[in-house]
Amino acid sequence: MNSLFIRVDDKQYGPFSHHELRGLAKKGKFNSADLVWHEENGEWVHAEEMNELRTIFTDDAAFEASESKIIAVGGGKGGVGKTVLTASLGVAFASMGRETVLVDADFGGANLHTVMGILEPEYTFFDFYTLHRETLNDIVLPTPVEQLKLISGACGTLGLANPKYSQKLRFIKQLRNIDADYVLLDLGAGSSYNVIDFFLAADEGIVVTNPDPMAIQEAFSFIKICLMRKLKRAFHGNRQVLQLLEQDEVSRPGRMLMSMSEIVAKIRENDERAADFFEQVLESHKPKLILNMVMKPDDVKEGIAIQAAAAELLSIDVQYLGFISYDNSVRDAVRELKPFLLRDPRSKAAQDLAKLVNIKLLGKSMFKSLWEKRKLKKVLLDEQQHYPDMDLAAKAPICSVKCFYWDDCEYQNGGHPCSVRHLDPIFRG
């Protein structure tokens, strides 16, 4: 379910995520008799008539027990470390006592299970896609980390990269029913409708990029495309606003020649109410940003540059969460099929992530964050002792004259594990 618009006392507000509506209901500002725009039916209905919203009107105890937060991790460009970072984010939340589920939403190139060291997942999204398993809860898998579970993608399955609209809606709806405190979505690269829709369906969206110029440009484009999709949905019945949004100056890739504030001014010339609503949508869109693989202090300014450009051109507040230092231990962790936060909790990248999660995502004070970081490090060191080592070489075929490539191979080492086919367990998984 994507963001919804509500009508209270004849005034329209929104869009709100499911998580935000829970908060309004808890504060008594939204109740079951209020009206919600039903996009499929094209009409206003009472909130209690929508199955997705019934669970938010409960007593406080049930409310707290059932509330979960969906966080999507995207970014447009591939190779910036989204999957590796998502895995360690999950480890961090779980190690702090939060029930967490990692969801591989990269349907065209699923590999989150590999990062977690799970080469042959018992169930994958394919089982949900083909209705062999009815709900997402039915394909949740345990991981070696306590309180951390995984929903694995199905890499290399024809058709999964482009699910039908009905399948996408079913997936988004089911995300709300996952039994967890936090659900982390690892999105695919690029800016396809699937990626954008999953990003917008989440309670919070985190954009991951690195300091390279191309990655920075892709990150800003991703943020802009997400905003444009959200605005076009919000004004799907307003031809004047849609025409403004679809102008070449706004929609074309690359440099923007017309800012959102200028669009608001043009709308206000003819429709004051629509302009106010447009500003509400801009106010509600608050993506977060993490700068990954930072090599020198001067790189940090690139994150601030995106934040400033988004404020000036898009009129939105991008919250810069911080940066993760470039660290060779992360590359080593990937090779060993372990989350980097577990492989070496004392590494610079691990310390950066722990600080970011404590202060920016969980809202701890600086003093409390230091205390929590010490507790987290202790838990991680304990988890590290129990996390299984993936010895791929031990599972590789033994080099021998029976190998199909023997005559042409430059790496012959008869009787020993093959140094070329050591990744066979991953490919077969």
N, C-alpha and C positions, 0 to 999 in steps of 0.2 A: 504494500500500500504506500503510495507516495504522499506528499504533503497535502493537507486538506484545508479547505476554507470553511469557516463557521459564521453563523449569523446569531448574534446575541442582542436582544432588545432592538431589533430592526437595523442593527449595524453589522457590517461585514468585516471580518478580521481574517488574517492569515497571510500566506499559508503556514500551517503548523505541522510539525512531524508528530507521529504517534507518541513519542516520548514527551514532547512539549504539551500535548493535550492531556497526558497523564498528570503533568504538573499543574495545569490549569484546573483539572478536576479535583485534585487534592486540595487546592487553595479555595475551592468553592466558586471559581469564576467560570466554570463550564459544567453543565449537567446534562442528563440524558434527554431532557426536553428541548434543548437547544438544537438549532438546525445546522446540518452539515451538507455541503454540496456533494452530491453523488455523481461523479464524473461519468460513469457508464450509463446511468439512467438520464443524465442531464436535468436533474431537478434537486430541490432542497428536500431533505428528509430529516426526521428526528434522529439524533445521535443513537438512541437506543435501538433503532431499526437497522443499524449497520453492525453486522456480526463482529467486525474487527474492533469496534469501539466498546462493546458491552463489558469487556473485562476491566475497563478503566474505572467504572463506577462501582467500586467495592469499598469495604471498610479499610481503614489504614493498614491493618496487619496484612490483609490479603493483598493490598496495593503494593506494600513494600516487598512482599514475597514474590509477586508476579512481575514486578518491574524489571526490565532488562534494557540495556542500551546497545544499539547497533552502531558500530564505528566502521566506516568504509575507508580503505586505504587505496588511493589511486594516484594519478599523476600525469597521464598522457604518454610520456616517453618511456620506452623499455630500457632496462639495464641500470636503473637508478637505485635499485635495492629494495623495491616495495615488498617483495615476498620475504626476503631475509629479515627485513625490519618488522613485518607483521608477525612472523613467527616469534621473534624475541619480545615483541609487545605482549603477545599472548602469554609467554612465560612470565613476564613481569607481573601482569594482572593476576595470574593464577598463584604465583608465589606470594602475593600479598593477600591471599585468602579469597579472591574473587573467582567464582565459577565462570570459566571462560571457554568459549567454543570458537575455534578458527574455522573459517569457511573459505574454501578455495573457489572464488567466483570468476576465475580466469578459465572460462570454458574451452578456449582455443589452445591453451598451453598450460594446463594444470601441473604444478610442481611443488606445491606447498607441502604435500605429504613427503616428498623427497627431502626437503629441508629439515623436516622433523624426524628423518631416519626411518620412515615407514615406506618400504619399497613395494609391498604388495598389500594395499588396503583391502580389507574384507568387503567393504561396501564403498561405492563411489556415487557421485552425482548421477551417473548413468542409471543406477537402480531407481532413483527418484524420477528421473526423466522418462523412463520406460514404464513407470508405475509398478515396478517390482517391489518397491517399498513406498508406502502411502505418504509418510511424512518425513520431513528432514530429521526429526528426532530418531527415526528408524535407521538412519545411516550415520549417526554420530559414532565416532570411533574413539577409544581411549588412546592416550599418548603416554610416553614414559614419565611425564610430569603430572604430579597430583593436581587435580582440579582443572586440568587443561585437556580439552577434547578437540576432535578434528572432524570436519566434513570434507572429504577428499573430492577433488575434481576427477574427471575421467579424461586424461590426456590421450589424444590420438583417436577419439571416437567421432566418426563422421556425423555431422549434424549438430553436435553439441555446441559448436562455436557460435551458432546462430539459432538459439531456441525460438520457438514460435511465441507470439505475443501472449497467448493463453498460458504457456509454460512459464514465461517470465513473471506474469502476474501471480501464478501459483507459488513460484519460488519466493517472491517478495512477501506474499502473505504468510507463507510458512516460516519466514525468518522470525516473525513476531512470536511464534509458538515454541521456539527453541528454549529449552530449560537451561538458562544461564544468567549470570549477572551482566556479562559482556559478550557480545558476538562481534568478532572481527572479520570483516570481509576483505579478502585479498583480491583486488580487481585486476583485470588484464590491462595491458598497455593500450594506448590509443584513446580515441574519443568516439567510439561507436555508441549507438543508442543504448545498447545493453550496458556498457560501462557507465555512461552518464546516468541512466535511470537507476542503476543500483546505488550509485554515489548519492543521488538526490533522495533515494528512499531511506537512507540511513539517518539516524539521529544526529550523528556528527560525521563530517567528511574530512579526511586528512590527505592533503596533497604532498607527495614526496618527490623531491627533485635533488639534483646535485648542482654544484656551482658552475658547471659548464654552460656557455652561452646558449647552445641549442636546447639543453635541458631546461634552462630558465625560461626560454621563449615558449617551449612546449607546456610548461607548468602554467604560465599565464594564460595561454590559449585554452588549456583545459578548464581553468577557473572561469574564463569568459564563456565558453561553450555551455558549461553547466548552468551558469546564470541565464544565458539566452534561452535554454530549454525550459527553465523554470518560469521565466517571464512569459514565454509563448503559451505555456500551459495555463498560466494564471489569466491570460487575456485571450483565450481561444475564441471567445465570442465577440471580441472588440476589433473590428476591421481596421480602424484608424491606428490603434497601437501596434497591431501586427504589421501594418505597412511600414511604420516607422522602424520597427525592429528588423525588418527584412531588407531595409535599404542597403545599398552597397557600402555606404560609409560605416555601417554598424556590423553587418554580418560577414563581410569578406575577411578571409584570413589575413594575418599580419597586422599592420598598424591601424589603429582606430582613428577615424577622422571626426567622429562625433561621440562625445562622452555621454554617459547615462544621465548626467545632470542636465545636459542640453536636450536630451529626449524628454525628460520630465517637464522642462520648460515649454517645449512644443506641445505636449499633451495638455498642459495646464491652460494653454491659450483657448482650448475648446471644451475641455472637460476637467473641471476642478477635482471632482470625486475620483475619476480614473487616475489622475496624477497623484493624489494622496495614496490610493491603493498601490500604485506603482512603487512609490517610496516605501510602503510597508513591505513589499516583496523584497526590495533591495536590503532593507533593514534586517529581514529574517534570514538572509543568505550569508552565513558566516563560516566559510571553510577555514580549516586550519592548515598550517604549513610546517613541514620538517625539511631542513636542509641536510642531506646525507652526504657522506664521504668528503667532509671538509678537510682540506689539507693544510691550509694556512689561515691565520686570523682574519686576513683581509677578505677571505671568501664569504665570511658571515654577512657582509653587507649585501650580498645578492638576495638573501632572504628578505631583508628590509626593503630592498628595491622592489620586489614583487608586491610587498605589502603597500608601499607608497603608490605604485602604479595602479593597483586595484582600487585604492581609495580615490585617486584622482580621476581615473577613466571609467571605472565601473561603479563608483559610489558605494562600495561594500567594504566591510571590515574583515580583512584576512588576519586571523590570529597567528602570529609567528611563534610556534611552540619552542623552537630552538634548533640546535644542530647536533649531528652525530659525527665525530671525528673519523677521518680515514684511518683504518686500523688493519694491519696485516692479519691480526687474529681473526677478523671477520672472514677473510678469504680462507684461512685454515679451517674455520668452523664449517664453512660451506663444503669444503672438500671432505670433511669428516662426517657430513650429514648431521650436524648439530646446530641448534640455535646459538648464536654467538654469545648471548647473555649467559648461557650455561657453560659453554666451553671454557670461558675465562671471565668470571664475574669481576675480576680486578682490572680488566683491560680498559683502555680509555673509552672505546666505543660503548662498552657495557656501563661504565660510570655515567657517560653522557645520557644514555637511554634511561637509566634509573632516575637521574635527576629530572629529566623531562617528564617521565610518567608521574613521579611524586608531586612535583610542583604544578605543572601545566595541565595534566589530564586528571589527576585526583585532587588538585587544589590544596595541597598541604602547604603550610607555612615553611619558611626557610629552615627554622629550627627543627620543626617536626619532620621536615624532609630529611635532614641529616640523620635523625634517629631512625626513620623508616628505611633509609638507605643502608644503615648498618644491619638492621633486621633482615632486609632483603638479601644482602650479601651473604649473611649466615645461612638463610634458607637456600639460596642458589648453590652455595658450596656443598650443602648437604645433598641437594638434587643432583649435583654434578657427579657425586660418588656413585649414584644409583643409575645414572643415565647410561644406556647400553652403547658400547663402541661398535661402530659399523666397519668391520674389516672387509672391505670389498675385495682386496687381493686374495683373501682366503677362499672367497666364493668364485673367483675367476677360473676359467678352464685351465687345465694343465697343458703347458706347451709341449707338443710332441709332433712326430712326423705324420700323425694322423690328421693334423689340422689342415683344412682346405687351403690355407695361405702359406703353408710351410716353405714351399720352393721359392716364393717371392718375398718372404718376410725378412726384414733387416734386424729384427729383435729376437732371433731364435735363442731360446734358453731352455732346452729340453729338460723336462722333469720339474720345472718351477711354474708357479702361477704366471699366466700370460700377462705381459706388461701392456699389451694393446687392448685386449678384450676384458680388462678388469671392470669395465662399466656394464658388462652384460646383465648383471642383476637389476640395474636401473632400467635398462631398455626393456627387459622382459616384464618388469613390474608394471 
